[in-house]
C-alpha cells in the first residue's frame, strides 16, 4: 500500500527546492517572468497529479521544465494574438530582476534562443548537462555543444564591453 503522506512530503520537498530554479530559468528563457510563473505553477500541478510516475523519473526537473516550456509557449502565443504590442510591455515584469548583474543579463539576452535556454537551465535551474539535454529534448552532446558555444559567446560579449 502506498503511503500518501510520505509521497506528498517528498513532492513538497522537491517542489520547494526545484520551483525557484525552474521559474527563474523559464523567465530568462521566455523573457516573460509572469508567464514563466504561471506556466511553472501549471507544470508542478501536473507533476503532482502524476506524482506516482514523476517521482520515479531520473530527471524530474527536466520533465517539469519541458512541461512548463510547452505551457509557456501556448500562453505566449495566445497572449500575443490578444494583446496589442504597445500594451505588452506594461504587463510583463523585467526578467533582468532575476539576474542582478545588468551587464551579464544584457549578454545573456543577446544569445540565440537555444543558447539562452541552455544557459538558464544550467546556471539558473542548476541542471547538469544530462538534465539540460532532457529538458531541451536533445542529446547530451548537443546540449554540451550549445553550452560551450553560449559560454564562448558570453565571454566575447563581456570582454567587448570592458
N, C-alpha and C positions, 0 to 999 in steps of 0.2 A: 504494500500500500504506500502511495506517495505521500510525503509529508508536506502539505500545502504551506504551512507556516515557514518551514525551512526554505522552500522554493521561493516564497515571497521575500524572505530576508536576503537570500542570495541575489535575487533580482534587484532589490533596493540597494544593496552594497555595490553591485555592478553599475547601476544607474548613477549613483552618487559619484562614482569615480569617472565613468565614461561620458556622462552627459555634457559637462562643461567643455571637455576636449572636442567632442563631436560637433557641438553647436558652434564653437569658435572656428573649427576647420571649415564647416559648411558656410559660415558667414563670410569667411575670406574667399572661399571658392566661388560663391554666388555674388558677392558684393552686396548682399541684402540681409543684414542681421535679423530683421523682423521675420522675413520669410524663412530664414535658417532656423530661428527659434521655433516657429510653428511646425515646420517640416520635421525637425528633430523630435519634437514632442509626439508627433504622429508616428514616427518610426519607432520610438520607445514604447508607445502604446501597442503597436503591432507586435513588437518583441515580447511584451508581457502576455499578450493573447496567445502567443505561440511559444511560451517560455519552455515548455517541455522539450521542444526541438531546438530552440535557440540556445538554451543553456548547455546543450551538448556540442555546440559548434566550437571549433578551434579558434575562430576569429569572429566573435560576437560583434566587436566594434566595427569591423569591416562590413558585416551584414547590415547593421543598423545604419551605418553611414550610407551605404548603397541605397537602402530604402528611403532614407532622408533626401538624398540627391534626387531620386526619381520623383518624390513628392514635391520637392522644391521646384523642379523643372515644370511640373504641371501647374503649380501655383503661379510661378513667374509668367508662364505662357498665358494663363487666364488674366493675370494682373495687367500685363502689357496690352492685351486686347481691350480691356475695360477702362483703364486709367490713361488719360492723355499724358504724353511725355512731360509736359510742363508741371503736372501735379505729382509725378512720381518722386521727384527729388524731395518734396516736402514730407512724404510718407516714410521713406527709408531712413534708418539711422545711419551713422557713419561707421563703416566697418573698420576704419582706421583706429577707432577706440579700442579695438581688440589687440592691436599691436602698438605698444606705447611709443616706439621709435618711428617717428613720421617718415624719416628718410628710408628706413627699411620697408615700411608699409608701401611707400610710393614705388620702391623697387619691386616688391612682390606683386603689386597691382599691375606693373608693366609686363609681367611674364605672360606667355601664352596660356590659355585656359588650362590645358593639361598639366603644364609645369606648375602653375599656381595651385592647382588642386593637389598635386603630389607634395609640394612643399607644405601646404596646410595640413595634409594628412600626416606627414612625417613629423613635423615640428609643433603643430598645434594640437592635433589629435593624439600624437605620441605613438603612432603605429610604426612597427618595424617594416622593412621592405616587403616582407611577405604580406603583411596587413595592408600596406599601400596597394600592392598588386591586387589583392582580393577586393578591396573597396573600389578600385578603379576598373575592375573587370578585365585585367590584363595579366600578363606573365610577370614573374619576378624580375626577369631580365629586362623587360620593357620598363617596369617601374624603376629599377635601378638606373637604367639609362636616362629616363626622364628626370629623375632626381639629380643625377650627375650634371646633366645639361642645365637644369634650372639653377643649381648651385653655382656653376661656372658663370652663367648669365648674371646672377645676382652679384657675384664678385666684380664682374666687369662694370655693371651699373654703379655699384657703390664706389669703386675706385675712380670712375669718371667724375663722380660728384665731389671728390676730395680736392 
